[in-house]
Amino acid sequence: MSGKEGSGGFRKRKHDNFPHNQRRDGKDVNSSSPVMLAFKLFQQELDARHDKYERLVKLSRDITVESKRTIFLLHRITSAPDMEEILTESEIKLDGVRQKILQVAQELSGEDMHQFHRAITTGLQEYVEAVSFQHFIKTRSLISMDEINKQLIFTTEDSGKENKTDKQLVTWSLKVTPVDYLLGVADLTGELMRMCINSVGNGDIDTPFEVSQFLRQVYDGFSFIGNTGPYEVSKKLYTLKQSLAKVENACYALKVRGSEIPKHMLADVFSVKTEMIEQEEGIS
């Protein structure tokens, strides 16, 4: 056995000769040194960024919840006697959602939005879904991304002014990204499918054909994107195709058998056909 090795067969290391109960000669770290001051500055910056991210996540959850409530309210329009009352109430709810988006815009003032995009994307998608659903009910058309962004420009008074007589206005804005817009429109198709089935149950025969034509145009637009767009968009294309198939089957049944089925039974017939389609897709 080599002399450099101990009795256990392991090579002896140089630092084994250093006594463990004795400190190395040197000075304590100076907390006021430029290096320590720089690291403290980095710590404060990272803590502030993490706190802002958490605040944005909470705001995004609030936006998602309020947008979903607006969508549920708009679904009542198929059975409500007064359509304008529902639309007015939905506009009030959307104004409340925009106030939450204003808080997001204020949090992102002076920041790169893409660094915090993951924290707010869920809320923005749900807001696009709610706004586009309301716009379709009013106009039977798709709202553009520019129109949505125009609604997200806010003007407020500068709260930092001590002199209340001299009021200064501040403009805040938040832009929905193309990905958020596309994902919100893709989710809209599911709500339109439910609206189609509900309207048939209430004796509305025109809405399913209007929804079917609209969904075909949306599906054609998404087909042009294909696999070249973001992964989330191509993933929701399958769900969009399923919604379109259910609406087209409802329109087919209305056109072929609509005259022989009583209006109060149409909803039951469509619900059975929808279950059969879902079972066939699950088997295949």
N, C-alpha and C positions, 0 to 999 in steps of 0.2 A: 504494500500500500504506500502511496506517495506520501512524503512528509508534509505536503501542503494540505492533506486531507485529515480530518479528525478521526476519532475512533468510530464514529457512526458512518463513515464513508462519504460524508458530505464535504465539499470544498469549503474551506474557511474563508469567510468574507472579510474585507478590510475593515468594515465598520464594527465588526465584533470586538475589536480591541478597544472601542470607545466605551468608557464607563457610562452606564445608563443613568446613574444617579447624579450625574454631573452635567450641568447645562453648558451648552456651547458658548463660547465667548462672543458677545455681540450685544447690541443695544435693543431695547424694546421698540416695537413699531410706533412711530410717531403719528398720532391721529390727525395732526395738523399738517402732515406732509402733503405735497401736491398730488401724489398718487392716491392717498386715502381720501382726499377731498374730491378727486375726480370720481372715485368709486361711489362715494356717498351721493354725488350728483346723479350718477347713473341709476342708483337705487331709487332715488326719489322720482326720477323720470319713469322708470319701469312701474313703480307702484301707482303713479298717477295714470299711466296707460291702462293698467289692469283694472283699476277702479272705474275708469271711463268705459271699458269694454263691458264690465258687469252692469253698469247703468244702462248701456245700450241694449243688452240682452233683456233686461226687465222691460224697457220701453217696447221692444219688439214683441214681447209676449202680450203686453197690453194692446198693441195694435192688432195682433192676431185675434185676440179674444173679441174685441169690439168689431172687427171686420166680419168675423163669423156670425156674430149676432145680427149684423146688418143683412147678411145673406139669408139667415133664417127668417128675418122679417120680410124680405123681398119674396120669399117662397109663399108667403101668405097671400100674395097678390092674385094668385089663381082662383082663390075662393072668397076673397074680400069683395064686398059690394062697392066700396069706394076705392078705386085705384089711386087717385091723387093723394088721398090721406096717407096711404102706405108709402108713396114716393116722398112725400114731405117729411114723414118721420124718418125715413132712411137717409135723407139729406142731412137731417139734424145729427144722426148718428155718425155719418161720414165726416161732418164738420168736427165732431169730437175726436175722431181718429186723426184728422189732419192736425189738431192741436198736439197730439202725441208726436206726430211726425215733425212738427215745429221744434219740439224739445230735442228730437234727434238731430235736426239741422243745427241747433245751437250747440249741441255737444260736439258736433263734427266741424265746427267753425275753426278754420286754420289747420285742420287735419287732413291727411290723405284718406279719403273715404274707403279706398280699396283695402286699407289695413284693418278696417273695422266692418267690412262688408259682410263677413260671415255672421256677425252678431245681429244684423238687422235684415238680412235677406228674407227670412221667413215671414216677418211682418209685412215687408213691402210686397211680397208675392200675394199674401192674403188680401192686402189692400187693393192691389190691381184686380184681383178676382172680384171683389165686392163692387168696385167702381165700374168695371166692365159689365158686370151683371145688371147693375142699375141702368147703365147706358143702353144695353140691349133691350131692356124692357121699355124704355122710353122711345128709342129710335129704330129698333130692329137692325142695328149695325154695330160694328166693333169700334170702340174708342181707340184712338191712336196714342202712342207713347208721348208725343208732344203735348197732346191735350191733357194727359195725366200730369206731366211735369209742370204745365202752366198752373195747375191747381195747387202745386206744392211750392209756390212763391208767396212768402208771408212778409208783411210789413208791421213792425211793432215799434213802440216808443222805447227810446234808450233809457233803461232803468238806472244807468250809472250817473245820469244827470242830477245834480243836486238842486239846480234851479228849475222848478217845475213849470215856470212860465215860459222858459225857452225849451220847447219840446223838439227833440230831434228824432227822426224816423230812421229805423234800421231795417234793412231788407235781408231776409233769410231765405234760402232755397235748398232743396234737396232733389236730386235727379234720380229717377228710377232707371236702373241699368237695363240694357236690352235683354239680358238673361232673366232678370226679375220679371220683366214684362212678358216674355215668352212663356215662362213657367206659370205666371198668373193666368194667362189666356188659356193655357193647356188645362189648368184646373177648372176654368170657367165651363169647359165643355161638359164636365160631370154635372154641374149645377143646371145647365140647360137641358140635359137629359132628364133630370128629375122634374124640372119644370114642364117638360113635354108630357110625361106620364101623368103628372098631377092635373094638367089642364084638360087632358082627355077625360079623366074621371069626373071633371066638372062640366062636361059637355062642350068644351072648346075644341072645335075641329080644325080651325085654321092655324093655331099655334104650332102643332107638330110639324106641319109642312114648312112653315117659316123657319123653325129651328133646324129642320133637316137640311134645307138649302144653305143656311148659315154655317152649319157644321161641315158641310162638304167644302165650302170655300176655305174654312180654317184648316181643315185636313190637307187640302191641296197646298196651302201655304207652308205648313209644317213639312210636307213631303219634299218640297224644294230644298229645305234645310238638310234633311236626311241625317247622315252620320257626320256631316261636316261641322255641325254646331256642337255646343256643349253636351256633355254626357247626360246631364239631367233632362235636357230637352228631348233627346232621342229616346230616353227611357220612358217619358210620359207619352210618347207618340202611340204606344200600344194601348194605353188607357183611352186616349182620344179615339182611336179606331174602334174600341169596344163601345164607347158612348154613341158614336155615329151609327154603328150596326144596330143598336137597340132602338134608336130613333127611327131608322129606316124601316125596321120591322114593324114598328108601331104605325108608321105611315102606310106601309103595305097592307096591314090588317084593316086600317081605316078605308083605304081605297077599294079593297076587294070585298070586305065583309062588313063595312061600316053601316050599310043600309039594313042588314039583317040582324045586327046586334043592338039591343037597346042601349041608350046612352049611359044609363046608370050601371050597366054591366061592362062597359068598355075598359074601365080601370082594372077590373078583376081579370079580364082576358089578357090584358097587356102584362100584368104582373106574373101570370102563369107562363106566358111566352118568354118573359125575361128570365125567369128561373130555368126554363128549358135551355135557353141559349147559354146561360152561365154553366149549366151542367155539361153541355156538349163541349164547351171550351175547356172545361176542367178535365174531361175524359181524353180529349185530343192532346 
